[in-house]
Amino acid sequence: MQNNDGIAFVAGATGFVGKALVRQLAAAGWVTHAHVRPDSPQLADWTAQFGALGAQVSAASWQPHCMRAELAKLQVTHVFCCVGTTRSRMSRDGAAANSYEAVDFGLPKLLAEASAATATVVRYVYLSSVGAGPSARGAYLQWRWKAEQAVRSSGVAWTIARPSIISGERGEPRLGEHLAGKVVDSALKVLGALGAATLRDRYRSTDDGALARALLRLATDPQAAGATVESEGLH
């Protein structure tokens, strides 16, 4: 059954969580637009893959006026920002264009401001990370915190999600993260048995499907507007 009340735009749709989110949105009957950067060498393949799921591809340029025009043209109601880069991608494709500042901060900020300028957008859901905060250690979490601040000050109705380690089948192998999730979950299970349930729930891993379902639920929950949801609320 089609959801006539929601038109979704997923930025970072070709990523790990983005793909799961597009799949679930389309299956739930949302009109779903999966964003793929226009210069992607796999644009045709992504168009076919997302089309098979019942989603459409947007190849709008990452420029403020282009994003504003695209969201308005599509009459988007819910924007999901799942963008992010990795150290391996920075090493492979060049740090300047793929830095944390350019991707993990710059793109969520641009998209939030474009969403705030679009009359039809009623919610902006930003996928951040556990540990993001004003005293965060490490460049990744520092830029995630700055992105959160940019989203909060953009003027759009926002929800921020902070998952811990995300498990599942990734398109690119990330053995270190997979092993870290296994080790952390095992340790947290012991801590939970010893009474540290809050700590266990905050830091245990979340699989991509469960996280996508949580993002979809939060996007339509009036009480989640203006809320920062930690990992324990995303399982």
Buried (B, 14 or more C-beta within 10 A) or exposed (E): EEBEEBBBBBBBBBBBBBBBBBBBBBEBBBBBBBBBBEEBEEBEEBBEBBEEBBBEBBBBEBEBEBBBBBBBEBEBBBBBBBBBBBEEBBEEEEBEEBBBBBBBBBBBBBBBBBBBBBEEBBBBBBBBBBBBBEEBEEEBBBBBBBBBBBBBEBEBBBBBBBBBBBBBEBEEEBEEBBEEBEEBBEEBEEBBEEEEEEBBBBBBBBBBBBBBBBBBEBBBEEEBBEBBBBBBBBB
